[in-house]
Amino acid sequence: MTTDRSPSEGVGPTRAQGPGAGPGELALTDPSPRAAVVASLASTLSRAVALGDEVAARVVHEAIGRLLGLPVTPEG
């Protein structure tokens, strides 16, 4: 049995949820330098895990942890 339906356009954003970045995309905001480094390291961590390099993954994981544990300094 077939029906003549048009393709779904998906669900639009609600007031509580604005249009966010799609899968694999970064939000279009101006990240702090530290946030940019953490994002880069997260990508490197994913790659190390995918390649099965446990040592590299462990080192990058530690670096991310250290960056996230540092106090935030004002920019300027």
C-alpha positions in Angstrom: 0.0 0.0 0.0 1.4 3.4 -0.9 0.4 6.9 0.1 1.0 10.2 -1.5 2.7 12.1 1.3 5.1 14.9 0.9 8.4 14.5 2.8 8.5 15.7 6.4 10.2 19.0 7.0 11.2 18.0 10.5 10.4 19.7 13.8 11.2 23.4 14.1 12.9 25.0 17.1 10.7 25.9 20.1 11.1 28.9 22.3 13.0 26.8 24.8 15.3 25.5 22.2 17.0 27.7 19.6 18.4 26.4 16.4 21.7 24.8 17.4 24.7 23.6 15.5 24.1 20.4 13.5 26.0 17.1 14.2 29.7 17.6 13.9 29.4 21.4 13.8 30.6 24.0 16.3 28.2 26.7 17.4 28.8 30.0 15.8 30.0 31.8 18.9 33.4 33.3 19.6 35.0 30.7 21.9 37.7 31.6 24.4 41.2 30.6 23.3 41.1 27.8 26.0 37.8 26.5 24.7 39.2 26.4 21.1 42.2 24.3 22.4 39.9 21.9 24.3 37.8 21.4 21.2 40.9 20.7 19.1 42.1 18.3 21.8 38.7 16.5 21.9 39.0 15.9 18.2 42.5 14.5 18.7 41.3 12.3 21.5 38.5 10.9 19.3 41.0 10.2 16.6 43.5 8.5 19.0 40.7 6.3 20.3 39.5 5.4 16.8 43.0 4.4 15.9 43.5 2.4 19.1 46.4 4.5 20.4 45.8 4.2 24.1 48.9 6.1 25.1 48.1 9.1 23.0 44.4 9.0 24.2 45.6 8.9 27.8 48.0 11.9 27.3 45.4 14.0 25.5 42.8 13.1 28.1 45.1 14.3 30.8 45.8 17.6 28.9 42.1 18.2 28.6 41.6 17.6 32.3 44.4 20.0 33.2 43.0 22.7 30.9 39.5 22.4 32.4 40.9 22.5 35.9 42.7 25.8 35.4 41.2 28.9 36.8 39.6 31.2 34.2 41.6 34.4 33.6 39.9 37.5 32.3 40.6 38.3 28.7 41.8 41.7 27.8 
